Amino acid sequence: MIKVSVIYPYAPGTRFDHEYYRAKHLPLIKTRTGDALKYYTIDKGLADRNGNSPGAYVAMCHLLWDSLAAYKSAFGPHARQIDADIRNFTDITPIIQISEVVVENSARSAAGSL
């Protein structure tokens, strides 16, 4: 499994529309890539490690795919359209990281906590 992380660093004076990102941009990606995109998460930055706001990142999303080939074949044909949509919610240039997921633990413990 691979994870594509798209990370938007905070800088004073930048623009980021979280509502558009959640309600339109990520659904656009999911619609275009279909079942190849297994699931995604969206993070909204709140604070740094010391609890001071703003955090280092305004937002990030993590897109999970079965393989790098699955990502490339599903995302590639729609990359221009998806990239063009970025200007609708931010003026930040994202950082993109593609990682191999080596451990995933989404099961709850017996005590009911993660």
C-alpha positions, 0 to 999 in steps of 0.5 A, spaced: 500 500 500 502 507 498 500 513 501 500 520 497 501 525 502 499 533 500 501 538 505 500 545 505 505 549 509 503 555 513 506 562 511 503 569 513 498 571 508 496 565 505 489 563 503 486 556 504 479 555 504 478 548 508 470 548 506 472 548 499 478 543 500 473 538 504 467 539 500 469 539 493 477 538 491 477 531 495 471 529 492 473 531 485 479 526 486 475 521 489 470 521 483 475 521 478 480 516 480 474 511 483 475 505 486 483 505 485 483 510 491 482 506 497 480 512 502 483 518 504 483 523 510 484 530 511 487 534 516 486 541 518 492 544 522 491 547 529 497 548 532 505 546 533 508 541 537 507 546 543 500 548 542 502 554 539 497 556 533 498 556 527 501 550 526 507 548 521 501 546 516 495 549 514 492 542 511 494 536 509 491 530 505 493 523 505 490 518 499 491 511 500 492 506 494 494 499 493 500 500 489 504 506 485 502 503 479 494 504 481 496 511 483 499 513 477 494 509 472 488 512 476 490 519 478 495 521 471 489 522 466 486 527 471 492 530 474 491 537 470 484 538 472 485 536 479 492 541 479 488 546 476 482 546 481 488 548 487 487 555 485 480 555 487 482 554 494 489 556 496 495 560 493 500 555 497 504 550 493 503 543 496 509 539 498 507 532 495 510 525 499 509 518 496 510 513 501 510 506 502 505 504 508 509 499 512 505 498 518 497 500 518 493 499 525 486 501 525 483 496 529 481 498 536 484 495 542 480 491 547 479 498 552 476 501 546 481 506 544 486 507 539 
